[in-house]
Structure formats: structure tokens, C-alpha cells
Amino acid sequence: MSHPHHHSISSARKHGGVWTDYIDIHNWFDETKAHFPDMRHRALRHHAEGIFWCEEKFGTVITNSDGKQVPVRFIGEQHVMEDLGWIPTIKDYLEQMNQAGWMFKPGEGRKLLKEIKQQKLDYVNKEQDWVEPHIG
């Protein structure tokens, strides 16, 4: 499939109702094209976890215009299967990703941890229950 509209027509054929009952879900899967406008956008939501995220966003079921309750997970599985032919996991995508040098560079967190250690802000003073950390 190449467009959420086509996925929506397929959903209506499979579950009843009309294509507009399903377009918001299929748009959600493909809106990641705004971030990466080629097939790699699928790594962000076209996987098992993405299907569960979709269910969190849209609810367990939707009621189509025929009054039929359709599990959102079924719609998500349909979308991913139509695009990929199987349902991968995030791990399947990440195993194909090259590691870049910037992924190993320390961020500001290292500096903060060093300051905490130097100022001994991460311990409990024996004379008090809690030492209020000095911020600033």
C-alpha cells in the first residue's frame, strides 16, 4: 500500500463501514513520513510495539459507521501487514541500524553526575534524615 487512504478502503472492505471510519488510524501510522520521507519512516511505528501505541492512542476498539466495534489492534496489524508482509519488532529495525560516533558521546548528564559526586549531594547525612541539595 502506498497511502493511508488505500489502507482505509481495505479496512472498510474487511471490517465494514466506510473508509473515513479508519483514516485517522492509518494517517497516524504514516504521519512519520513528515520526519523521514522514505520507507525508513516505518521504523518509527510499523512494528508490534507501534500497534500497541496505536491502541493506546485510539482506544481498544472503534465503532465504525455500521455500528460494528472493531479492535484497533486488528486495524494496526492490517496496516503493518499490508506494508511489510509481516509484523516486526523495534528490535528488528534497530539490529539493522549502524552505530554512529555521536551515539557514544557524553551529554550534559555526565557533567551533572560529576557535580553531584563532588558536592556529595547524593547521600543522607547521619545527623539529619535528608540533606537538601544545593541547586545553582
C-alpha positions in Angstrom: 0.0 0.0 0.0 1.2 3.5 -0.6 -1.3 5.8 1.1 -3.4 5.8 4.2 -6.5 6.3 2.0 -5.9 2.9 0.4 -5.3 1.2 3.8 -8.6 2.8 4.9 -10.5 1.4 1.9 -9.0 -2.0 2.7 -10.1 -1.7 6.3 -13.7 -0.8 5.3 -13.8 -3.9 3.0 -12.5 -6.1 5.8 -14.5 -4.7 8.8 -17.4 -2.8 7.2 -18.3 0.8 7.4 -16.7 3.4 5.2 -13.1 4.4 4.6 -13.4 7.5 6.7 -14.0 5.3 9.8 -10.4 4.2 9.6 -8.4 7.1 8.1 -7.2 8.6 11.4 -5.6 5.4 12.4 -3.9 4.9 9.1 -2.8 8.5 9.0 -1.2 8.0 12.4 0.9 5.1 11.2 2.1 7.1 8.1 2.5 10.6 9.6 6.1 9.7 10.4 6.8 10.4 6.7 6.9 14.0 7.8 10.1 13.2 9.6 11.7 10.8 7.1 10.0 10.8 3.7 11.1 7.3 2.5 10.4 3.8 3.6 12.7 4.2 6.7 9.8 6.2 8.3 8.3 2.8 9.1 10.9 2.1 11.7 9.1 4.6 14.0 5.6 2.9 14.1 5.4 -0.1 11.8 6.1 -2.8 14.3 4.5 -4.7 17.1 5.1 -2.0 19.7 3.7 0.6 17.3 0.5 -1.4 17.0 0.1 -1.2 20.8 0.9 2.5 20.8 -1.8 2.9 18.3 -4.2 1.1 20.6 -3.2 3.4 23.5 -3.9 6.5 21.3 -7.2 5.4 19.7 -8.6 3.0 22.3 -9.2 -0.7 22.4 -12.0 -0.5 19.8 -13.5 1.9 17.4 -17.2 1.8 16.3 -17.5 2.1 12.6 -20.4 3.7 10.7 -22.2 0.3 10.6 -22.2 0.2 14.4 -19.7 -2.6 14.5 -16.9 -2.5 17.1 -13.5 -3.1 15.5 -10.4 -3.8 17.6 -7.8 -1.1 16.9 -5.1 -3.7 17.2 -6.6 -5.5 14.2 -6.5 -2.3 12.1 -2.9 -1.7 13.1 -1.9 -5.3 12.3 -3.6 -4.9 8.9 -1.7 -1.7 8.2 1.7 -3.2 9.0 1.0 -6.5 7.2 -0.2 -4.7 4.1 3.0 -2.6 4.1 5.6 -5.2 5.1 4.1 -8.6 4.8 4.9 -9.4 8.5 4.9 -7.6 11.9 8.5 -6.8 13.0 9.5 -5.6 16.4 11.6 -2.5 17.2 14.5 -4.8 17.7 14.2 -6.0 14.1 14.7 -2.4 13.0 17.4 -1.5 15.5 19.5 -4.5 14.6 19.8 -3.1 11.1 20.9 0.4 12.3 24.5 1.4 12.1 26.0 2.9 15.2 27.4 6.4 14.7 30.0 8.1 16.8 27.6 10.7 18.2 25.7 8.0 20.0 28.7 7.4 22.3 29.5 11.0 23.2 28.7 12.0 26.7 26.0 14.6 27.2 25.4 17.1 29.9 24.4 14.3 32.3 28.0 13.3 32.8 28.8 16.9 34.0 25.9 16.9 36.3 26.8 13.5 37.8 30.4 14.8 38.5 29.0 17.8 40.3 26.7 15.7 42.4 29.6 13.5 43.4 31.9 16.4 44.2 29.2 18.2 46.2 28.1 15.0 47.9 24.5 15.7 47.1 23.5 12.0 46.8 23.9 10.8 50.4 22.0 11.0 53.6 23.6 13.0 56.4 23.8 10.9 59.6 22.7 13.9 61.7 19.7 14.6 59.5 17.2 12.4 57.6 17.9 14.3 54.4 20.4 16.9 53.2 18.6 19.4 51.0 20.6 19.5 47.7 22.1 22.9 46.7 20.8 23.8 43.2 22.6 26.5 41.3 
